[in-house]
């Protein structure tokens, strides 16, 4: 061989080769070469045969290819407990990467994958039904990719049927329905096995061992007895895992109790209740609901009202009194068992600071022509409903022939007819209730022929350099007349010398003509500009049980104790804000609080003092005060006696930002469903519950309470059974 540009031939192989092909190695990448071959026998070397063209040493890229032989099987069938081994050969330049995948599965947990430069194997030992499905093998390099799919069937018992639902519950029967298993075990489902058990027992009873449909009516049920149900599928390989109802169902002609009675809202004399439909209607249509109530501590329930809806407002209640509520469903057979609200409620008006939503008014600016009508329409909120006051600058507005003010509990509207230039200015909306006072500003500009500009002229954002529009590049006097201005915009004058003093005057221009000029009352010194600081903070880790409505940002200057808000809106919707117009020689501190429907959180710890030199992002932790987390579980039992048991728990991980006042402990007998309060102000993290029945199963639940409300309950996982402890002599 030789390099194409040199022509100096050299021998490649040290010894002669018998084959008719040879691989030349150790060549320079990207170089051009010539090659020739000569045959050799006992008489010597023959003439050479030269490769007609030069050859450049570069990689020849090729797209990946998958090599499958004639015995390739698209579907692999294996019995449960056996192994799967899938083998695939491939090629490509450069060497492709190989990846195995399976929908909804992490192959690394079950499969052993081995890959070389030319083949890959996937092995799964001791297969079960979950290993069945579609496997995809993909090879990829810079030139492309290629995939091939395998279907694996594992012959096994079926998976559990779909969720069980029920209907047509009567005094002695119930109709169950379910979906077919997602995994059939590679064989057709022959039938289903339906079982039941009484809630107070552990043993299951087969009610049908050959159900061929996905629906079955269970009969001969004891009236008033709660039952659990489960369904299993069977194929030729056996019975699969069962699907079980998580809650027992009572066979009765009365409907089941309504679900989840909630306290939606309160006022100083009423409460709004809401609930969900019963799980079943007992065999006849639910015709209505009965609401009952009692004062906390009383044993007597009284009727609070009846309705056909799923919500009801109980009125005529006494302010600051504590009430409990429950609801019953009614059908032709009678009333269901009651569903009690999770906790009692104190009747009072919620205290929510007033606020207004100005997001529909762009830049809080309204513009109209003189003689036309303008309207400021603003949604408002707050509890109690806030008192509304409108002002134009310092003048309080009242209704006249031209001015109309209409206010409801959720919005206020100010309408001005036949507007005049004197109606221009800042309109202040003040909202006030017992929770606080808030003021919001909307600027109105009424366009008419201008009068003289009212001085003094205020000059801001003065700097030694600017990218604003050039006004005049050869100012020789100490004043300049600026025309062709855009309406309602500020103008920045450039070309000024740093350290020099200037005076300005302004003339207003509209279609009706020019106004008289207005001069600035003092000379202005050109100096460095003011700066901005952009702040951002993270959302609170706990929202107090309600959505975060916004944030309140406060700041103060170094050397002062007065905090003030740099934003004009009541709250900031986003967790970021840019504070403008700051002095470069001044340092500032910032703090932030979050708000939800329950009010405003405590302020975060203030940031370190910030000097506005460059853009700074301050991340401040925020904590929202609200209802605490549930106590930590699980509930534990000890000191078990014939008529008592000690129940213990751990404090909640989050107290909602307020001290825990105590814990509410409740119990219920099995199989009875009603919860009874044992103690509503337990100070410690354990309680000896007395007055129990010997050898009866009890469930317990515990809730934490702070000033803002009661947490969700921590429920027991296993029942407690009071019994006489064995004495030492018994052993």
Secondary structure, DSSP 8 states (H G I E B T S, - for coil): -EETTT-------SS--SSS-----S--TT-EEE-EEEEEETTEEEEEEE-SS-EE-----EEEEEE--TT--SEEEEETTS-EEEEEEEEEES--EEEEEETT--HHHHEEEEE-SSEEEEEESS--GGG-EEEEEEEEETTEEEEEEEEEEEE------S--EEE---SS-EEEE----S--TTS---EEEEEEEETT----EEEEEEE-SSEEEE----TT-EEEEEEEEEETTEE---EE-SS-EE--SS----EEEEEEEE-SS-EEEEEE--S--TTS---EEEEEEEETT----EEEEEESSSEEEE-S--TT-EEEEEEEEEETTEE---EE-SS-EE-----EEEEEE-TTSGGGEEEEETTS-EEEEEEEEEES--EEEEEETTEE----SSEEEEE-SSEEEEEESS--GGG-EEEEEEEEETTEEEEEEEEEEEE----S--S-----S--S---S----S---SS-----S--TT---------TT-EE--EE--EETTEE---EE-SS-EE-----EEEEEE----S--TTS---EEEEEEEETT----B-S-SSSSBSSSEEEEEEE-TT-EEEEEEEEEETTEE---------EE-SS------------S----EEEEEEES--SS-EEEEEE--S--TTS---EEEEEEEESS----EEEEEEE-SSEEEE-S--TT-EEEEEEEEEETTEE---EE-SS-EE------GGG-
